[in-house]
Structure formats: C-alpha cells, structure tokens
C-alpha cells in the first residue's frame, strides 16, 4: 500500500471517542423514570445530557473569568 502524503482533507479527532467506564449513580426517582421513558438505551442517553451540562458549566466559567469587573 502506498504511503499517504497528502493529509489536507484529514479531519482531526473524527474517530476519537473518549474511553468509557462503568459507574453507579444514585438518581432521584423522577429523573430515573424520565430517562427510562426515553426508551431503550436510557443509560447511554444520560451521557450526552451530562456532557452538555459539563460543557455549559465550563463555558460559563470561562465567560465569567473574562468579564471585566
């Protein structure tokens, strides 16, 4: 197989997925019921919800640091 020399169309991080680990969480009953009402894979659906909350919290922390007092 020839060596790839032109990387101009490459996409950084396209196939990267962060490693996952099993965890045990204690959730309020209504939150657990709401997640389960979304159908199969409710535990996997919790990850993007938490990632969004994490990103929002990090973004607001950065914004607060940059605002002049």
Residue pairs with C-beta under 8 A, 6 or more apart in sequence:
20 47
27 35
35 42
35 43
35 45
35 46
36 42
38 45
